[in-house]
């Protein structure tokens, strides 16, 4: 399932060089994802704000109690001066102790709330309509080059002329080494990012099931009806 990290990856992909159909599909997907994710993000921020308000309320209530205690001590002090002095001396360290104990508890609550809010942000999945997502997946797949395609492309004279023979040979040799190691796809930044996004969307090109499912989706060519044989005419 896509999440905020997937949205960020798509933005990174668009920051590089991508071919026009993929760029168009990615921008359309991102527009919907950002819009829907933004709504959920605002909702999470509101819930997070409520959590901080509760923590703040806890601190305010404690402060009110501390002030109330001091006021009571003051009233006692007015009525019984000598006793109040002694009582205040005994009460002061108790109040300070309560403050010291409450402070780390408040910080602990803040510490627990912060990562939970971040976790909820990450889980808020952008909702994109099926047609837009399928088109984006289709263009992402088309944007990932197989190693056979890389080897073929960088073996061509025109590519060697454009890039320089040494650079083209380095890329071709790297692709052949990867293929010999059992790899299937180009590992350039654009292809790697596209495959990461595909995995986030539930498509792993390394899985044979993905290729079989794709083949199964393609409609089979209808067989042409056999021409009827003309009956033999016997004289």
Secondary structure per residue as TSV (DSSP state, phi and psi in degrees):
chain	resnum	aa	ss	phi	psi
A	1	X	-	360.0	138.0
A	2	X	-	-71.5	150.6
A	3	X	-	-145.3	-167.4
A	4	X	H	-59.1	-34.7
A	5	X	H	-64.1	-37.6
A	6	X	H	-64.6	-41.9
A	7	X	H	-57.4	-44.5
A	8	X	H	-63.9	-38.7
A	9	X	H	-64.5	-39.7
A	10	X	H	-64.7	-38.6
A	11	X	H	-64.6	-38.5
A	12	X	H	-64.7	-41.5
A	13	X	H	-60.0	-43.8
A	14	X	H	-68.7	-20.6
A	15	X	H	-73.9	-14.8
A	16	X	S	-101.9	-161.4
A	17	X	-	-93.5	114.7
A	18	X	-	-129.9	149.7
A	19	X	-	-73.9	157.6
A	20	X	H	-54.3	-49.2
A	21	X	H	-61.6	-38.2
A	22	X	H	-67.4	-41.7
A	23	X	H	-59.9	-44.8
A	24	X	H	-63.4	-45.2
A	25	X	H	-65.8	-39.6
A	26	X	H	-66.0	-42.5
A	27	X	H	-65.0	-38.7
A	28	X	H	-66.4	-44.5
A	29	X	H	-61.6	-43.7
A	30	X	H	-66.2	-37.5
A	31	X	H	-60.3	-43.6
A	32	X	H	-71.0	-43.4
A	33	X	H	-62.9	-44.2
A	34	X	H	-63.5	-40.6
A	35	X	H	-64.9	-49.2
A	36	X	H	-71.3	-39.3
A	37	X	H	-67.0	-37.0
A	38	X	H	-59.4	-40.6
A	39	X	H	-60.4	-45.6
A	40	X	H	-68.6	-34.9
A	41	X	H	-64.9	-41.7
A	42	X	H	-63.2	-40.0
A	43	X	H	-62.5	-41.5
A	44	X	H	-66.1	-40.6
A	45	X	H	-61.4	-38.8
A	46	X	H	-64.4	-43.4
A	47	X	H	-65.0	-38.8
A	48	X	H	-63.7	-39.0
A	49	X	H	-63.9	-38.3
A	50	X	H	-62.4	-39.7
A	51	X	H	-62.6	-43.7
A	52	X	H	-65.5	-35.4
A	53	X	H	-62.9	-39.6
A	54	X	H	-64.8	-42.2
A	55	X	H	-63.0	-42.2
A	56	X	H	-62.5	-39.1
A	57	X	H	-61.7	-40.2
A	58	X	H	-60.2	-45.3
A	59	X	H	-64.2	-41.2
A	60	X	H	-64.1	-42.4
A	61	X	H	-62.6	-40.6
A	62	X	H	-63.7	-42.2
A	63	X	H	-62.6	-41.1
A	64	X	H	-61.4	-41.5
A	65	X	H	-64.2	-41.0
A	66	X	H	-63.8	-42.0
A	67	X	H	-65.6	-41.9
A	68	X	H	-61.6	-40.2
A	69	X	H	-62.5	-42.2
A	70	X	H	-65.1	-38.6
A	71	X	H	-64.4	-41.3
A	72	X	H	-63.2	-40.8
A	73	X	H	-61.1	-37.2
A	74	X	H	-65.2	-43.1
A	75	X	H	-64.0	-42.8
A	76	X	H	-61.1	-39.1
A	77	X	H	-61.7	-40.1
A	78	X	H	-65.4	-39.1
A	79	X	H	-78.5	-44.9
A	80	X	S	-128.1	83.5
A	81	X	H	-57.1	-50.5
A	82	X	H	-65.2	-45.3
A	83	X	H	-66.3	-38.5
A	84	X	H	-61.9	-39.2
A	85	X	H	-60.3	-44.6
A	86	X	H	-67.0	-42.0
A	87	X	H	-64.5	-40.6
A	88	X	H	-61.9	-39.2
A	89	X	H	-62.3	-39.7
A	90	X	H	-74.7	-36.6
A	91	X	H	-75.0	-32.9
A	92	X	H	-55.0	-50.6
A	93	X	H	-64.6	-29.0
A	94	X	H	-66.9	-44.6
A	95	X	H	-62.4	-44.0
A	96	X	H	-63.6	-37.5
A	97	X	H	-64.2	-42.0
A	98	X	H	-62.6	-40.2
A	99	X	H	-62.3	-44.7
A	100	X	H	-64.1	-37.8
A	101	X	H	-72.4	-35.7
A	102	X	H	-72.7	-36.5
A	103	X	H	-56.7	-52.1
A	104	X	H	-64.9	-29.3
A	105	X	H	-65.7	-41.4
A	106	X	H	-63.5	-44.0
A	107	X	H	-63.8	-36.6
A	108	X	H	-64.6	-42.9
A	109	X	H	-62.2	-40.9
A	110	X	H	-63.1	-43.4
A	111	X	H	-62.8	-37.3
A	112	X	H	-74.0	-34.8
A	113	X	H	-71.6	-39.6
A	114	X	H	-58.3	-54.1
A	115	X	H	-65.4	-29.8
A	116	X	H	-65.4	-40.7
A	117	X	H	-64.2	-41.7
A	118	X	H	-63.7	-38.0
A	119	X	H	-64.7	-42.1
A	120	X	H	-64.9	-35.4
A	121	X	H	-60.4	-44.8
A	122	X	H	-66.3	-28.5
A	123	X	H	-86.9	-10.9
A	124	X	-	-73.3	99.8
A	125	X	-	-82.6	131.9
A	126	X	-	-65.8	141.2
A	127	X	-	-106.1	120.0
A	128	X	-	-123.6	139.8
A	129	X	-	-65.0	153.2
A	130	X	H	-60.7	-41.2
A	131	X	H	-62.1	-45.9
A	132	X	H	-63.2	-42.9
A	133	X	H	-67.4	-41.9
A	134	X	H	-64.2	-38.8
A	135	X	H	-66.6	-39.9
A	136	X	H	-63.7	-44.2
A	137	X	H	-60.9	-43.0
A	138	X	H	-59.4	-45.6
A	139	X	H	-72.5	-32.3
A	140	X	H	-63.6	-43.3
A	141	X	H	-61.2	-43.1
A	142	X	H	-66.2	-26.0
A	143	X	H	-83.5	-7.3
A	144	X	S	-96.1	118.3
A	145	X	-	-85.4	138.3
A	146	X	B	-78.6	161.0
A	147	X	H	-65.7	-33.2
A	148	X	H	-60.8	-40.6
A	149	X	H	-65.3	-40.6
A	150	X	H	-64.4	-46.5
A	151	X	H	-61.1	-44.1
A	152	X	H	-64.6	-43.9
A	153	X	H	-63.9	-45.5
A	154	X	T	-87.7	7.6
A	155	X	T	-96.8	-11.2
A	156	X	S	-76.7	140.0
A	157	X	H	-56.5	-39.8
A	158	X	H	-65.6	-33.1
A	159	X	H	-71.1	-39.0
A	160	X	H	-64.0	-37.0
A	161	X	H	-69.5	-38.8
A	162	X	H	-73.5	-42.8
A	163	X	H	-95.1	-19.9
A	164	X	-	101.4	136.7
A	165	X	H	-61.1	-38.7
A	166	X	H	-66.6	-45.2
A	167	X	H	-65.0	-43.6
A	168	X	H	-63.5	-39.2
A	169	X	H	-66.9	-36.7
A	170	X	H	-63.0	-44.0
A	171	X	H	-66.7	-44.5
A	172	X	H	-61.7	-44.1
A	173	X	H	-64.5	-39.8
A	174	X	H	-62.7	-42.9
A	175	X	H	-64.9	-39.7
A	176	X	H	-66.4	-38.6
A	177	X	H	-64.7	-40.6
A	178	X	H	-64.9	-41.8
A	179	X	H	-63.7	-40.3
A	180	X	H	-63.8	-28.2
A	181	X	T	-84.1	2.4
A	182	X	T	94.9	6.2
A	183	X	-	-80.9	160.9
A	184	X	-	-119.2	-27.7
A	185	X	B	-123.8	154.2
A	186	X	-	-58.8	143.8
A	187	X	-	-110.6	21.9
A	188	X	S	-66.4	161.5
A	189	X	H	-55.4	-41.6
A	190	X	H	-66.4	-46.1
A	191	X	H	-66.7	-39.4
A	192	X	H	-63.2	-44.3
A	193	X	H	-65.7	-40.2
A	194	X	H	-62.0	-40.4
A	195	X	H	-68.8	-35.8
A	196	X	H	-61.8	-44.9
A	197	X	H	-65.1	-41.1
A	198	X	H	-58.8	-43.7
A	199	X	H	-62.2	-39.3
A	200	X	H	-62.2	-30.9
A	201	X	T	-91.0	7.2
A	202	X	T	91.0	16.2
A	203	X	-	-121.2	117.4
A	204	X	-	-114.1	110.1
A	205	X	T	-66.0	-18.6
A	206	X	T	-76.1	-20.3
A	207	X	S	-81.1	128.5
A	208	X	H	-61.5	-27.4
A	209	X	H	-61.7	-31.9
A	210	X	H	-64.7	-41.7
A	211	X	H	-68.3	-40.1
A	212	X	H	-66.0	-40.9
A	213	X	H	-64.7	-38.5
A	214	X	H	-65.4	-40.7
A	215	X	H	-66.4	-35.4
A	216	X	H	-69.5	-27.7
A	217	X	H	-72.7	-24.9
A	218	X	S	-73.2	126.3
A	219	X	-	-66.4	140.9
A	220	X	-	-75.7	143.0
A	221	X	-	-67.1	132.8
A	222	X	-	-70.4	135.5
A	223	X	-	-74.4	136.3
A	224	X	-	-74.3	136.4
A	225	X	-	-64.2	137.7
A	226	X	-	-67.8	140.5
A	227	X	-	-69.3	136.1
A	228	X	-	-71.0	135.4
A	229	X	-	-74.7	137.4
A	230	X	-	-73.5	134.2
A	231	X	-	-66.4	142.2
A	232	X	-	-71.4	136.8
A	233	X	-	-101.5	120.1
A	234	X	-	-102.7	129.7
A	235	X	-	-84.7	360.0
